[in-house]
């Protein structure tokens, strides 16, 4: 009896670990995990091109800035860059010295080369 219960528990654990549902995108073929970090294609980033669904690329990092406008010092100034590479705009616009350190809060992966 104990063996049967143990096998059932083990089966549930394995089933839970193999769940492949996605939460951010149904197009997972363009997002792959490598060494614990996602690499994301430019094609996938370009699909997230609105204020309601905003991914940007800055210095090779893919950031999810959805809902960030209310916290951004420049308001929604970044919205025209949703779905695009915003590196040049980020570098050429005034930002605090801490701005780049906030990437870790929004980073969802690296741009695939």
C-alpha positions as CSV (number, residue, x, y, z in Angstrom):
1,X,0.0,0.0,0.0
2,X,2.8,2.4,0.9
3,X,4.5,1.6,-2.4
4,X,1.3,2.4,-4.4
5,X,0.9,5.8,-2.6
6,X,4.6,6.6,-3.2
7,X,4.2,5.8,-6.9
8,X,1.1,8.0,-7.2
9,X,2.9,10.9,-5.5
10,X,5.9,10.4,-7.7
11,X,3.7,10.3,-10.8
12,X,2.0,13.6,-9.8
13,X,5.4,15.3,-9.2
14,X,6.7,14.2,-12.7
15,X,3.4,15.3,-14.3
16,X,3.7,18.7,-12.7
17,X,7.3,19.1,-13.8
18,X,6.5,18.4,-17.5
19,X,3.8,21.0,-17.8
20,X,4.6,23.0,-21.0
21,X,1.9,25.7,-21.0
22,X,3.1,29.2,-21.7
23,X,2.0,32.3,-19.9
24,X,3.2,35.1,-22.0
25,X,3.0,33.8,-25.5
26,X,1.5,31.0,-27.5
27,X,4.4,31.2,-30.0
28,X,7.0,29.3,-28.0
29,X,8.9,28.1,-31.0
30,X,10.5,31.5,-31.2
31,X,11.6,31.5,-27.5
32,X,14.1,28.9,-26.4
33,X,15.8,28.3,-23.1
34,X,19.6,28.1,-23.1
35,X,21.7,27.8,-19.9
36,X,18.8,29.0,-17.8
37,X,18.2,32.1,-19.9
38,X,15.8,32.6,-22.7
39,X,16.9,33.6,-26.1
40,X,14.2,35.5,-28.0
41,X,14.1,36.2,-31.7
42,X,13.5,39.6,-33.1
43,X,10.4,38.3,-34.8
44,X,8.9,37.4,-31.4
45,X,9.8,40.8,-30.0
46,X,8.2,42.6,-32.9
47,X,4.8,41.0,-32.0
48,X,4.8,42.8,-28.7
49,X,4.4,46.3,-30.1
50,X,1.8,48.2,-28.1
51,X,1.6,49.8,-24.7
52,X,-0.7,47.0,-23.6
53,X,1.9,44.4,-24.7
54,X,5.4,46.0,-24.9
55,X,8.7,44.2,-25.3
56,X,11.8,46.3,-26.2
57,X,15.4,45.4,-26.9
58,X,18.1,47.4,-25.2
59,X,21.7,46.4,-25.5
60,X,20.8,42.9,-26.5
61,X,18.4,42.4,-23.5
62,X,14.7,41.8,-24.1
63,X,12.7,43.7,-21.6
64,X,8.9,43.5,-20.9
65,X,7.8,47.0,-20.3
66,X,4.1,46.3,-20.3
67,X,2.5,48.6,-17.7
68,X,5.7,50.5,-17.0
69,X,4.5,53.9,-18.2
70,X,3.1,55.0,-14.9
71,X,6.5,54.3,-13.2
72,X,8.8,55.6,-16.0
73,X,10.1,59.2,-15.4
74,X,9.4,59.9,-19.1
75,X,5.9,58.5,-19.0
76,X,5.0,56.6,-22.1
77,X,7.9,58.1,-24.1
78,X,9.2,54.5,-24.7
79,X,6.0,53.2,-26.3
80,X,7.0,54.0,-29.9
81,X,9.8,51.5,-29.4
82,X,7.6,48.6,-28.3
83,X,8.5,45.6,-30.5
84,X,11.7,47.3,-31.6
85,X,15.4,47.7,-30.7
86,X,15.4,50.8,-28.4
87,X,19.1,50.7,-27.7
88,X,19.9,53.9,-29.6
89,X,17.0,55.8,-28.1
90,X,18.0,54.6,-24.6
91,X,21.6,55.6,-25.0
92,X,20.8,59.0,-26.5
93,X,18.1,60.1,-24.1
94,X,18.9,61.2,-20.5
95,X,18.5,58.5,-18.0
96,X,19.6,58.2,-14.3
97,X,22.7,56.4,-13.5
98,X,20.5,53.7,-12.0
99,X,18.3,53.2,-15.1
100,X,20.3,50.3,-16.5
101,X,20.4,48.5,-13.1
102,X,16.6,48.2,-13.4
103,X,16.9,46.0,-16.4
104,X,17.0,42.9,-14.2
105,X,13.4,43.6,-13.1
106,X,12.1,43.7,-16.6
107,X,14.4,41.4,-18.5
108,X,12.8,38.3,-19.9
109,X,15.7,37.1,-22.1
110,X,18.5,37.9,-24.5
111,X,18.1,38.7,-28.2
112,X,19.0,35.7,-30.4
113,X,21.9,36.6,-32.6
